[in-house]
Amino acid sequence: MSEIFGIPTQALFGQLLIGLINGSFYALLSLGLAVIFGMLNIINFAHGAQYMMGAFCAYFLLSKLGLGYWWALLLAPVIVGATGIVIERLMLARLYQLDHLYGLLLTFGLALVIQGLFRNEFGSSGLPYNIPKGLEGGRNLGFMFLPNYRAWVVVASLVVCLATWFVIEKTRLGAYLRAATENPALVQAFGINVPRMITLTYGFGVGLAALAGVMAAPIYQVNPLMGADLIIVVFAVVVIGGMGSIMGSIVTGFALGVIEGLTKVFYPEASNTVIFIIMAIVLLVRPQGLFGQR
Amino acid sequence: MRFQKRTLMAAAVALAAGTAQAQVSDGVVRIGVMNDQSGTYADLAGPGSVVAARMAVEDFGAAKKGMKVEILVADHQNKPDIGSNIARQWYDVDKVDVIVDVPTSSVVLAVNEVTRQKNKALIVSTGATSDLTGKACSPNAIHWTYDTWSLANGTANAVVKTGGNTWFFLTADYAFGHALERDTEAVVLKNGGKVLGKVRHPFPSSDFSSFLLQAQASKAKVIGLANAGADTTNAIKQGAEFGITSGGQQFAGLLVFLTDVHALGLDKAQGLLLTEAFYWDLNDQTRAWSKRFAQGHKGAMPTMVQAGVYSAVLHYLKSVEALKSDDGPKVIAKMKEMPTDDPIFGKGMVRQDGRKIHPMYLFEVKKPSESKGAWDYYKVRATVPADQAFRPLKDGNCPLVK
């Protein structure tokens, strides 16, 4: 069997695929962040907490109402997105005139409060959530055993990411949105309700986080801390990709998943730091991020 | 972001402790429960350990005996630097006499050094490293409930003897994981087994798929999980997904707590072999005590380390009473001199190197069909008698043992 750096090529393919799977979570989450930052200029630190709420929402739908995974995939983003809309209307809308820092502090505080409440109620060891019927098991690809559920996660996340990119960059609605961030007064003058559009955009970004949460529930434990662990990495992904760049966050999300996956083979001890090393290098060489414009 | 959050919380804890302890009188025994109140180890020790410590003070009858006992609580967030800072603050400013519980071996070793410098007392229940009664042993410390050697001795012995003779380790990359891996590897090799490979994963990790794939490729019969808490449950859950068990490989959870089994659910955890010092459903006394505990802890049954905190605090208070002093090393010496006796661990003793001695149990996790409901999870596979449950005194290289 041929080898690369002492690792059999077959094993390497497996690890690349795993990296892609993890990358799809990074991509989904950083996409939501990029949409919110690009359109609202708010750095949404509550994103991790909203991802966690998505997973909890799936758990409650199943345990209290008997609604399974597919329903959760549909309902959780709507429910959590609605809480996002309430937050935007009641709090964030008052901060648009101020410095980025205020939005960051507010959402950071919200994240701590939300996580604290969930932890107080449900403890820290997590709640079980099973893989949906129909996606259990897996197939042997020759070089690795690929669980069906993980394959589904990659495909679903790719579709969602590309659809979002398409809507924002290629449709009339997206054009309105982008125009509204550039010059809200002018767009409003054309008869478009800008504040409502901004509110819905935030709701959509939060819904994306919740969707990622539902997709994560069968893989990880449904845990109040699940978002706090992930959000720091996702922020690094957004910074590397370039704040606010939609395509940038998708591509870097997948790419960094792969890089992290390879680190887990060659030097596992560094696998939780490698992304931050890359972030530091990118910030030194290209401070606006790989895909950033400004 | 995490750094900010932690410093803020540490400041809050420090403030809370500081104001509560403004007036200091020497007539008070102050017990500091230091553990992870909010992170991955919060359910298995955390607030439950505080409940257990309070029960011990109550059952000792401190109020009736006219002894004033106070309990302080702090969150060390699994960080050695935060842990040693809290310990210094407690010993120097808040007049704490003994620190108990302390999960996370890296924090344990740090707090152990501070305790030695300040000449106070430390009783560890949740921290696991067997170095605490080995090369790091101290006249100021006792290791109460279990250690990495006893886990390896229980679980690994049983697994190797039933044919699991080739191993691959998934090890949490810090003092605890390293100690558990080392002690388990020794047992595997001693029984004629082989170690085919190991991966050191960052602590804490949430995604284990890459490591599991490496374990799968090694073709080892047994995948030894030298980690704990959410790391263990995530590895087992994802292992089922990647067909580890259906592919003929077997997990050995080297440190699995009752709360982990509860979080996994029996369908994922069934058949798992694990070693613990205590289970609530062992006998009438453990059942009665655990029922009381659960009433004070949102209905959750105690883990072995929470039970250990109860047993340790009770013995500590008895020794303080006998000695009529709360001087750190003197109480520790008295605790070693007096035999231990409590309703949940039964009779035992504390050895010269600081090791508390009692039987350990090898449990098997029940099938869902065997369980009568929530928390009915274990059946006893074997009892390791007290004289075989822990590392022999002479093998530990503890400087206190001549």
Interface residues (C-beta under 8 A of the other chain):
Chain A: P8 A11 G14 Q15 I18 G19 I21 N22 F45 F108 L112 R119 G123 S124 S125 G126 L127 P128 N130 I131 G137 G138 M144 F145 P147 Y149 R150 I219 Y220 Q221 N223 L225 M226 A228 D229 L230 I231 I232 F235 G261 K264 V265 P268 E269 S271 N272 T273
Chain B: M1 R2 K5 S38 G39 T40 Y41 A42 D43 L44 G46 D173 V199 R200 H201 P202 P204 S205 S206 D207 S209 S210 F211 L213 Q214 Q216 A217 G229 A230 T233 N234 K237 Q238 E241 F242 G243 G247 T259 D260 H262 A263 L264 G265 D267 K268 A300
